[in-house]
């Protein structure tokens, strides 16, 4: 959510979570996903993080930002707190295989680590297209704006869902 707020402050047309498109992704039906993507400048939340390979080919000048937590355990605690607020979701079943994460810590952390490693490996030969950041570790406007080639907004760096970060 923090990255989405950054995009909105830059004036980008941003697309966030879309459960219908996540279901399309799960069915490997990308036609509507690509149609929607053509109407936006930036993306965050599901299904967008799953589409980095496809988008890197379709949009050869696109840049990608991988947001990571300070540790996988912090990420997992945040996921559990979010699940407590929202209850079971189809999105978590599609992405992680379970509607609720609490009893599946090792599996979820494995998925999280694999995704991050795969993204970094995928862009290893094109480092100018990927920025990996961790808001927990102090990354913010400087890194994001330099990477995207935009001016730093005259507002404090937004940190959405702060309650999801504390460990």
Rosetta silent file (secondary structure, phi, psi, omega in degrees, C-alpha in Angstrom):
SEQUENCE: XXXXXXXXXXXXXXXXXXXXXXXXXXXXXXXXXXXXXXXXXXXXXXXXXXXXXXXXXXXXXXXXXXXXXXXXXXXXXXXXXXXXXXXXXXXXXXXXXXXXXXXXXXXXXXXXXXXXXXXXXXXXXXXXXXXXXXXXXXXXXXXXXXXXXXXXXXXXXXXXXXXXXXX
SCORE:     score description
SCORE:     0.000 S_00000001
   1 L     0.000  -33.979  178.708    0.000    0.000    0.000 S_00000001
   2 H   -60.111  -46.584 -179.432    2.891    2.370    0.676 S_00000001
   3 H   -63.237  -39.523  176.947    4.171    2.020   -2.869 S_00000001
   4 H   -60.499  -40.751  177.962    0.681    2.608   -4.250 S_00000001
   5 H   -66.541  -38.101  174.987    0.427    5.832   -2.271 S_00000001
   6 H   -58.181  -48.256 -179.390    3.824    6.908   -3.652 S_00000001
   7 H   -58.841  -42.353  179.475    2.565    6.285   -7.176 S_00000001
   8 H   -64.423  -39.311  178.321   -0.578    8.342   -6.533 S_00000001
   9 H   -66.655  -28.627  175.313    1.520   11.209   -5.143 S_00000001
  10 L   -75.178  -10.833 -177.575    3.606   11.122   -8.339 S_00000001
  11 L    87.015   12.881  178.416    0.363   11.554  -10.278 S_00000001
  12 L   -74.221  147.773  169.602    0.531    8.085  -11.815 S_00000001
  13 L   -79.434  107.530 -172.705   -2.650    6.290  -12.762 S_00000001
  14 E  -107.814  139.240  176.167   -2.244    3.442  -10.283 S_00000001
  15 E  -114.963  126.907 -179.362   -4.038    0.103  -10.185 S_00000001
  16 L  -103.421 -151.124 -176.866   -4.139   -1.772   -6.912 S_00000001
  17 L   -53.350  137.467  175.230   -5.656   -5.097   -5.876 S_00000001
  18 L  -145.068  102.286 -177.206   -8.102   -6.680   -8.289 S_00000001
  19 H   -62.127  -36.431  178.250   -9.543  -10.044   -7.244 S_00000001
  20 H   -63.461  -41.767  178.586  -11.105  -10.671  -10.642 S_00000001
  21 H   -71.054  -31.375  175.220   -7.772  -10.216  -12.385 S_00000001
  22 H   -64.637  -40.227  176.081   -6.089  -12.431   -9.789 S_00000001
  23 H   -64.218  -40.278  175.906   -8.604  -15.150  -10.674 S_00000001
  24 H   -59.224  -44.384  178.589   -7.818  -14.562  -14.359 S_00000001
  25 H   -58.710  -45.422 -179.203   -4.122  -14.974  -13.549 S_00000001
  26 H   -60.956  -32.550  177.888   -4.811  -18.246  -11.723 S_00000001
  27 L   -85.795   -0.148 -177.144   -6.646  -19.507  -14.840 S_00000001
  28 L    61.172   33.679  176.315   -3.742  -18.282  -17.002 S_00000001
  29 L  -106.276   97.731 -172.404   -6.143  -16.007  -18.865 S_00000001
  30 L   -94.315   -5.707 -172.957   -4.107  -12.861  -19.393 S_00000001
  31 H   -58.831  -48.234 -179.380   -6.223  -11.080  -22.009 S_00000001
  32 H   -70.558  -33.971  177.889   -8.219   -8.951  -19.568 S_00000001
  33 H   -59.940  -48.064 -179.243   -5.131   -8.361  -17.402 S_00000001
  34 H   -66.302  -37.003  178.607   -3.244   -6.875  -20.356 S_00000001
  35 H   -62.664  -45.603  178.168   -6.260   -4.830  -21.388 S_00000001
  36 H   -65.824  -43.491 -176.847   -6.543   -3.322  -17.905 S_00000001
  37 H   -59.144  -34.268 -179.316   -2.772   -2.816  -17.625 S_00000001
  38 L   -65.067  -13.960 -179.041   -2.722   -0.687  -20.759 S_00000001
  39 L   -96.488    2.043 -175.231   -4.884    1.894  -18.946 S_00000001
  40 L  -129.548  161.835  178.154   -2.506    2.445  -15.999 S_00000001
  41 L  -100.285  -26.335 -173.505    0.995    3.732  -15.280 S_00000001
  42 E  -149.043  161.225 -173.480    1.731    1.772  -12.112 S_00000001
  43 E  -145.711  147.256  171.900    0.581   -1.292  -10.189 S_00000001
  44 L  -158.023  154.220 -177.747    0.712   -2.732   -6.672 S_00000001
  45 L    76.031  173.760 -172.976   -0.948   -5.571   -4.783 S_00000001
  46 L   -66.179  140.791    6.914   -2.359   -8.746   -6.326 S_00000001
  47 L   -92.270    1.540 -166.528   -2.129   -9.879   -9.114 S_00000001
  48 H   -56.083  -41.673 -179.710    0.549   -7.427  -10.203 S_00000001
  49 H   -62.774  -19.727 -178.802    3.616   -8.795   -8.336 S_00000001
  50 H   -82.365   -8.039 -170.847    3.043  -12.140  -10.051 S_00000001
  51 H  -107.066   15.539 -175.034    3.304  -10.618  -13.537 S_00000001
  52 H   -60.430  -38.421  179.121    6.858   -9.265  -13.585 S_00000001
  53 H   -63.391  -52.176 -177.964    8.040  -11.729  -16.265 S_00000001
  54 H   -62.208  -45.261 -178.103    5.145  -11.055  -18.593 S_00000001
  55 H   -67.747  -31.987  179.434    5.215   -7.293  -18.062 S_00000001
  56 H   -65.156  -29.625  177.145    8.981   -7.103  -18.593 S_00000001
  57 H   -81.602  -45.432 -176.377    8.442   -8.507  -22.106 S_00000001
  58 H   -70.150  -36.017 -177.831    5.285   -6.584  -22.993 S_00000001
  59 L  -119.273   81.046 -172.463    6.589   -3.288  -21.567 S_00000001
  60 L   -63.768  -16.859  178.325   10.343   -3.287  -22.347 S_00000001
  61 L  -100.229    2.599 -177.725   10.892    0.138  -20.772 S_00000001
  62 L   -68.234  149.562  174.239    9.004   -0.664  -17.568 S_00000001
  63 L  -113.390  152.672 -174.598   10.706   -0.480  -14.201 S_00000001
  64 E  -127.509  137.492  178.246    9.925   -2.787  -11.304 S_00000001
  65 E  -120.488  119.710  177.657   10.047   -2.163   -7.568 S_00000001
  66 E   -98.830  115.232  177.686   10.266   -5.139   -5.225 S_00000001
  67 E   -96.059  130.224 -178.485    9.170   -4.241   -1.703 S_00000001
  68 L  -129.105  154.415  173.128   10.512   -6.484    1.020 S_00000001
  69 L   -84.835  164.967  179.963   10.261   -6.579    4.796 S_00000001
  70 L   -59.384  -36.330  176.539   13.359   -6.427    6.985 S_00000001
  71 L  -143.016  156.082  175.881   12.970  -10.160    7.633 S_00000001
  72 H   -60.270  -32.354 -179.599   10.654  -12.895    6.337 S_00000001
  73 H   -67.005  -38.475  175.813    9.325  -13.319    9.877 S_00000001
  74 H   -63.294  -43.110  177.464    8.240   -9.666   10.015 S_00000001
  75 H   -58.864  -45.509 -177.825    6.514  -10.155    6.671 S_00000001
  76 H   -63.950  -42.170  177.764    4.733  -13.267    7.982 S_00000001
  77 H   -61.740  -38.779  177.341    3.533  -11.518   11.145 S_00000001
  78 H   -64.783  -43.091  177.862    2.178   -8.707    8.987 S_00000001
  79 H   -60.161  -42.421  179.243    0.399  -11.222    6.744 S_00000001
  80 H   -65.445  -42.709  178.172   -1.184  -12.848    9.807 S_00000001
  81 H   -62.597  -40.884  178.055   -2.334   -9.510   11.218 S_00000001
  82 H   -64.254  -41.831  178.872   -3.869   -8.626    7.847 S_00000001
  83 H   -62.860  -36.715  176.976   -5.565  -12.034    7.710 S_00000001
  84 H   -61.973  -34.497 -179.657   -7.011  -11.437   11.177 S_00000001
  85 H   -76.787  -38.654 -172.596   -8.597   -8.228    9.870 S_00000001
  86 H   -97.552  -20.090 -174.305   -9.922   -9.586    6.575 S_00000001
  87 L    77.162 -174.426 -179.285  -10.653  -13.215    7.404 S_00000001
  88 L   -60.677  139.207  177.629  -10.182  -16.030    4.886 S_00000001
  89 L  -133.359  149.603  174.542   -9.731  -14.854    1.310 S_00000001
  90 H   -64.365  -34.582 -179.130   -9.697  -16.448   -2.093 S_00000001
  91 H   -58.626  -44.894  179.315   -6.653  -14.303   -2.935 S_00000001
  92 H   -66.401  -33.175  176.299   -4.552  -16.015   -0.265 S_00000001
  93 H   -63.598  -44.952 -179.240   -5.702  -19.410   -1.525 S_00000001
  94 H   -63.757  -46.368 -173.182   -4.590  -18.495   -5.046 S_00000001
  95 H   -81.046  -41.885 -172.383   -1.251  -17.012   -4.012 S_00000001
  96 H  -114.573  -11.856  179.594   -0.274  -19.130   -0.995 S_00000001
  97 L    90.321   -0.544 -179.046   -2.527  -22.178   -1.118 S_00000001
  98 L  -142.850  141.062  179.501   -4.318  -21.372    2.150 S_00000001
  99 L   -71.742  -27.985  178.723   -7.117  -18.946    3.054 S_00000001
 100 L  -131.922  137.425 -172.229   -5.458  -18.181    6.400 S_00000001
 101 L   -87.923  -17.152 -162.393   -1.678  -18.228    6.963 S_00000001
 102 L   -50.783  -41.276 -176.669   -1.335  -18.801   10.706 S_00000001
 103 L   -96.065   14.023 -175.525   -0.548  -22.532   10.751 S_00000001
 104 L  -128.905   39.104 -173.630    1.561  -22.456    7.600 S_00000001
 105 H   -56.240  -50.447 -175.457    4.484  -20.230    8.548 S_00000001
 106 H   -63.915  -39.480  178.307    7.264  -22.251    6.911 S_00000001
 107 H   -65.274  -45.738 -179.398    5.321  -22.687    3.678 S_00000001
 108 H   -64.506  -43.962  178.657    4.425  -18.996    3.472 S_00000001
 109 H   -64.376  -36.566  175.976    7.942  -17.835    4.245 S_00000001
 110 H   -61.111  -43.818  178.467    9.234  -20.263    1.607 S_00000001
 111 H   -63.558  -45.650  179.419    6.897  -18.744   -0.990 S_00000001
 112 H   -58.563  -50.292 -178.890    7.896  -15.222    0.067 S_00000001
 113 H   -63.607  -43.645  179.239   11.631  -16.000   -0.122 S_00000001
 114 H   -61.003  -44.620 -179.932   11.330  -17.819   -3.464 S_00000001
 115 H   -59.221  -50.743 -178.836    9.385  -14.959   -5.001 S_00000001
 116 H   -59.644  -44.882  179.381   11.934  -12.362   -3.880 S_00000001
 117 H   -63.301  -41.931 -179.512   14.861  -14.498   -5.039 S_00000001
 118 H   -65.313  -41.034  178.398   13.219  -15.215   -8.404 S_00000001
 119 H   -62.811  -48.756 -179.161   12.497  -11.538   -9.051 S_00000001
 120 H   -61.743  -43.193  178.792   16.059  -10.520   -8.182 S_00000001
 121 H   -64.873  -41.589 -178.915   17.506  -13.331  -10.297 S_00000001
 122 H   -58.707  -39.432 -176.927   15.198  -12.504  -13.223 S_00000001
 123 L   -96.438    7.377 -175.558   16.450   -8.909  -13.340 S_00000001
 124 H   -56.825  -37.561 -179.812   20.099   -9.673  -12.500 S_00000001
 125 H   -83.107   -5.986  179.840   21.208   -8.988  -16.082 S_00000001
 126 H  -134.422   60.351 -174.098   19.069   -5.816  -16.181 S_00000001
 127 H   -61.945  -21.909  178.903   19.642   -4.163  -12.796 S_00000001
 128 H   -69.225  -11.029 -178.909   18.494   -0.780  -14.128 S_00000001
 129 H   -98.983   -7.104 -176.728   14.965   -2.204  -14.326 S_00000001
 130 E  -129.036  132.960  169.810   14.667   -3.377  -10.693 S_00000001
 131 E  -120.847  123.280  174.089   14.763   -1.568   -7.379 S_00000001
 132 E  -102.500  126.302 -177.446   14.507   -3.680   -4.227 S_00000001
 133 E  -131.174  158.301  173.008   13.470   -1.640   -1.180 S_00000001
 134 L  -137.644  110.208  177.750   12.557   -2.173    2.431 S_00000001
 135 H   -61.422  -34.165 -179.766   10.569    0.557    4.140 S_00000001
 136 H   -59.023  -31.512 -176.241   11.409   -1.216    7.427 S_00000001
 137 H   -95.299    6.755  174.659   15.102   -0.548    6.786 S_00000001
 138 L   101.304   -0.569  176.065   14.605    3.129    6.004 S_00000001
 139 L   -63.665  152.377 -177.928   14.240    3.160    2.233 S_00000001
 140 L  -170.766 -139.068 -174.328   11.935    5.880    1.000 S_00000001
 141 H   -53.247  -46.308 -173.946   11.661    8.857   -1.318 S_00000001
 142 H   -55.767  -50.176 -177.179   15.348    9.056   -2.183 S_00000001
 143 H   -67.115  -47.246 -175.729   15.592    5.503   -3.528 S_00000001
 144 H   -65.873  -46.344 -177.007   12.201    5.436   -5.261 S_00000001
 145 H   -67.470  -41.832  176.900   12.490    8.869   -6.875 S_00000001
 146 H   -59.849  -45.320 -178.698   16.053    8.333   -8.075 S_00000001
 147 H   -63.006  -42.722 -177.050   15.060    4.994   -9.601 S_00000001
 148 H   -86.425  -10.677 -179.482   11.974    6.379  -11.339 S_00000001
 149 L    70.421   38.261  178.603   13.597    9.674  -12.330 S_00000001
 150 L  -122.411  159.649  177.806   10.982   11.824  -10.594 S_00000001
 151 L   -73.440  149.436  175.731   11.251   14.672   -8.107 S_00000001
 152 L   -71.033  124.759  177.992   10.802   14.009   -4.415 S_00000001
 153 L   -62.839  155.033 -178.955    7.327   15.217   -3.425 S_00000001
 154 L   -86.488   42.046  177.537    7.081   17.972   -0.851 S_00000001
 155 L  -137.146  155.095  176.739    5.324   15.674    1.615 S_00000001
 156 L   -59.911  151.912  177.777    6.635   13.156    4.140 S_00000001
 157 L   -60.679  129.048 -178.897    7.164    9.656    2.811 S_00000001
 158 L   -76.701  139.476  173.614    3.862    7.809    3.211 S_00000001
 159 L  -129.529   94.700 -178.361    3.911    4.648    5.250 S_00000001
 160 L   -77.373  153.477  176.448    0.585    2.899    4.843 S_00000001
 161 L    55.121   43.323 -179.557   -0.503    0.088    7.164 S_00000001
 162 H   -54.703  -34.978  179.618    2.080    0.949    9.818 S_00000001
 163 H   -64.037  -19.122  179.732    0.320   -1.396   12.205 S_00000001
 164 H   -82.684  -11.483 -174.798    1.139   -4.248    9.858 S_00000001
 165 L   -93.075  -42.212 -174.151    4.870   -3.626   10.193 S_00000001
 166 L   -55.654  138.634 -174.679    5.565   -3.629   13.914 S_00000001
 167 L  -108.462    0.000    0.000    6.814   -6.956   15.085 S_00000001
